[in-house]
Amino acid sequence: MTAEELYKLGVALASQGDVARAIDALEQAVEIDGDHGGACKLLAKLCLQINERRAFANWCHEASRIDPNDPEPYQMLAEELERAGRRDEAAEARQAAERRMALRTR
């Protein structure tokens, strides 16, 4: 399967609630295409669902490496840092997201 096919499979499995198989498909997609930001962001969300916070943060950082101008990974990090009570770090991540949103609206 191609990276895109594996990504689509991961999306479908995630929507069915099959998180473990979705993560497996998405990780395979990233192995094939290391610059698949969509797979990284969905992996981050799924890792958060299963309480894998370190993996969540790693996938967010990987997604931001792939597309430094994408605000979504920073927003996801900001929300999780806020929930964890890490307000200063959350504010920094939120500001990073806002800067990227501003760039996209120009």
Helices and strands as residue ranges (DSSP letters): H 3-15, H 19-32, H 37-49, H 53-66, H 72-83, H 87-104
